[in-house]
Amino acid sequence: MDFFSNIAVYISLILAAAVTRNLSGLAYLVENRRRVTWEWSFVAWGLTFVFFFAAGWWNLVSGWRLLHAYSISQFFFVILQPLLAYVVVALWFPRFTPKGQIDLKAHLDQVRSWVYPVAAIYVLLYPVNEVILLASKGEPVATGLDWPQVIATVAIAALVWAGAVVRRVQYDRFLVVAVTVLFVFIYAFLA
């Protein structure tokens, strides 16, 4: 196995843990549905995370596999995005408790000041990843970047970061729809 294959396995393990935590959180809510005060945007985000993490894995693996030499700083950068993915879902879903009501709106209010900024940083790492990758290959950054994709990605990150400040469920509902539409737009038309 070549060096990057080892890195790809490490990335995959971290993201697999994040996806497992995410899907376990969704399953826990379904299993305890009688105790849950539901908020559809909360569940929609949980489903959206799975696609974000798959796209993140694809971007990291497809881009970085082309390099032939890696530094420790590049390695740390590459694993940063999967680690942030895990932090997002670890914060997102409430702790599993044997009894008591699970209020998803109240939980979101408790974690929003952390989860939205961490998710925004996760999203911003997409274009940063491209810049570092282009620079590592000696290619010009200004002409090598897909600028419409960078602009859409920065727009997603700004919308998500605002979720930490705008403490209204209406914004959470708008946010998950807007981010999902932009995400689909990026991968359907810009990727």
C-alpha positions as CSV (number, residue, x, y, z in Angstrom):
1,M,0.0,0.0,0.0
2,D,1.4,3.4,-1.0
3,F,1.8,6.3,1.5
4,F,-1.4,8.1,0.5
5,S,-3.4,4.9,0.8
6,N,-2.5,4.9,4.5
7,I,-3.6,8.5,4.8
8,A,-6.8,7.8,3.0
9,V,-7.6,4.9,5.4
10,Y,-7.0,7.2,8.4
11,I,-9.3,9.9,6.8
12,S,-11.9,7.2,6.1
13,L,-11.8,5.9,9.7
14,I,-12.4,9.4,11.2
15,L,-15.2,10.1,8.8
16,A,-16.7,6.6,9.4
17,A,-16.8,7.4,13.1
18,A,-18.6,10.7,12.3
19,V,-21.1,9.1,10.0
20,T,-21.7,6.3,12.6
21,R,-22.3,8.9,15.3
22,N,-24.6,10.8,13.0
23,L,-26.7,7.8,12.0
24,S,-26.7,6.5,15.5
25,G,-28.0,9.8,16.7
26,L,-30.8,9.7,14.1
27,A,-31.6,6.1,15.0
28,Y,-31.7,7.0,18.7
29,L,-34.2,9.8,18.0
30,V,-36.4,7.4,16.0
31,E,-36.2,4.7,18.7
32,N,-37.2,7.3,21.3
33,R,-39.7,9.2,19.2
34,R,-42.4,9.3,21.9
35,R,-40.0,11.3,24.1
36,V,-38.8,13.6,21.4
37,T,-40.1,17.1,20.7
38,W,-39.4,17.1,17.0
39,E,-37.9,19.9,14.9
40,W,-37.7,18.9,11.2
41,S,-34.7,21.2,10.5
42,F,-32.7,19.3,13.2
43,V,-33.4,16.0,11.4
44,A,-32.8,17.5,8.0
45,W,-29.4,18.7,9.1
46,G,-28.6,15.2,10.4
47,L,-29.4,13.8,7.0
48,T,-27.5,16.5,5.2
49,F,-24.4,15.9,7.2
50,V,-24.0,12.4,5.7
51,F,-23.8,14.0,2.2
52,F,-21.4,16.7,3.3
53,F,-19.1,14.1,4.8
54,A,-19.2,12.0,1.7
55,A,-18.3,15.0,-0.4
56,G,-15.6,15.9,2.0
57,W,-14.1,12.5,1.8
58,W,-14.3,12.5,-2.0
59,N,-12.6,16.0,-2.2
60,L,-9.8,15.0,0.1
61,V,-9.1,11.6,-1.4
62,S,-9.4,12.6,-5.1
63,G,-7.3,15.7,-4.7
64,W,-4.5,14.6,-2.4
65,R,-3.9,11.3,-4.0
66,L,-2.2,13.1,-6.9
67,L,0.7,14.3,-4.7
68,H,3.8,12.2,-4.4
69,A,5.3,13.7,-1.3
70,Y,3.6,14.8,1.9
71,S,4.8,16.9,4.9
72,I,3.5,16.5,8.4
73,S,1.8,19.9,8.2
74,Q,-0.1,18.7,5.1
75,F,-1.1,15.5,6.9
76,F,-2.4,17.5,9.9
77,F,-4.3,19.8,7.5
78,V,-5.8,16.8,5.6
79,I,-7.1,15.2,8.8
80,L,-8.5,18.5,10.2
81,Q,-11.7,18.4,8.1
82,P,-12.6,14.9,9.1
83,L,-11.9,15.7,12.8
84,L,-14.2,18.7,12.5
85,A,-16.9,16.6,10.9
86,Y,-16.8,14.3,14.0
87,V,-17.0,17.3,16.3
88,V,-20.0,18.7,14.5
89,V,-22.1,15.5,14.9
90,A,-20.8,14.9,18.4
91,L,-22.2,18.3,19.4
92,W,-25.3,18.1,17.2
93,F,-27.0,15.1,18.7
94,P,-28.1,15.1,22.3
95,R,-26.5,12.6,24.7
96,F,-28.4,9.4,25.0
97,T,-30.4,9.3,28.2
98,P,-32.6,6.5,29.4
99,K,-35.5,8.8,30.4
100,G,-36.8,12.3,30.2
101,Q,-38.0,14.4,27.3
102,I,-35.7,15.2,24.4
103,D,-36.4,18.7,23.0
104,L,-34.5,19.2,19.8
105,K,-35.1,23.0,19.7
106,A,-33.8,23.4,23.2
107,H,-30.8,21.2,22.4
108,L,-30.0,23.2,19.3
109,D,-30.2,26.5,21.3
110,Q,-27.6,24.9,23.7
111,V,-25.1,23.9,21.0
112,R,-25.6,26.5,18.3
113,S,-22.8,28.8,19.4
114,W,-20.4,25.9,18.9
115,V,-21.8,23.7,16.2
116,Y,-22.5,26.3,13.6
117,P,-19.0,27.9,13.7
118,V,-17.3,24.5,13.7
119,A,-19.5,23.5,10.7
120,A,-18.7,26.8,8.9
121,I,-14.9,26.1,9.4
122,Y,-15.5,22.6,8.0
123,V,-17.1,24.1,4.9
124,L,-14.4,26.8,4.5
125,L,-11.7,24.1,4.5
126,Y,-13.0,23.0,1.0
127,P,-11.5,26.0,-0.8
128,V,-8.5,26.2,1.5
129,N,-7.9,22.5,0.7
130,E,-7.8,23.5,-3.0
131,V,-5.4,26.4,-2.5
132,I,-3.0,24.2,-0.5
133,L,-3.3,21.4,-3.1
134,L,-2.6,23.8,-6.0
135,A,0.3,25.4,-4.2
136,S,1.8,21.9,-3.3
137,K,1.7,20.9,-7.0
138,G,3.3,24.2,-8.0
139,E,0.2,25.4,-10.0
140,P,-1.0,29.0,-10.0
141,V,-3.7,29.4,-7.3
142,A,-5.4,32.4,-8.9
143,T,-6.1,30.7,-12.2
144,G,-6.4,27.1,-10.8
145,L,-9.3,27.7,-8.5
146,D,-12.8,27.2,-9.6
147,W,-14.0,30.6,-8.5
148,P,-17.8,30.1,-8.8
149,Q,-17.4,27.0,-6.5
150,V,-15.3,29.0,-4.0
151,I,-17.8,31.8,-3.9
152,A,-20.7,29.3,-3.4
153,T,-18.7,27.6,-0.7
154,V,-17.9,30.8,1.2
155,A,-21.6,31.7,0.9
156,I,-22.6,28.4,2.6
157,A,-20.0,29.0,5.3
158,A,-21.3,32.6,6.0
159,L,-24.9,31.4,6.2
160,V,-23.9,28.6,8.6
161,W,-21.8,30.9,10.8
162,A,-24.7,33.3,11.1
163,G,-26.7,30.4,12.6
164,A,-24.6,30.8,15.8
165,V,-25.9,34.4,16.1
166,V,-29.4,34.3,14.7
167,R,-31.1,32.4,17.5
168,R,-34.4,31.6,15.8
169,V,-35.9,28.4,14.6
170,Q,-37.1,30.1,11.4
171,Y,-33.5,30.8,10.5
172,D,-32.5,27.2,11.2
173,R,-35.3,26.0,8.9
174,F,-34.2,28.5,6.2
175,L,-30.6,27.6,6.7
176,V,-30.9,23.8,6.1
177,V,-32.9,24.4,2.9
178,A,-30.6,27.1,1.6
179,V,-27.4,25.2,2.4
180,T,-28.8,22.0,0.8
181,V,-29.8,23.9,-2.3
182,L,-26.3,25.5,-2.6
183,F,-24.6,22.2,-1.9
184,V,-26.6,20.5,-4.7
185,F,-25.9,23.4,-7.0
186,I,-22.2,23.2,-6.4
187,Y,-22.1,19.5,-7.1
188,A,-24.6,19.4,-9.9
189,F,-23.4,22.4,-11.8
190,L,-20.0,23.5,-10.6
191,A,-18.1,20.4,-9.7
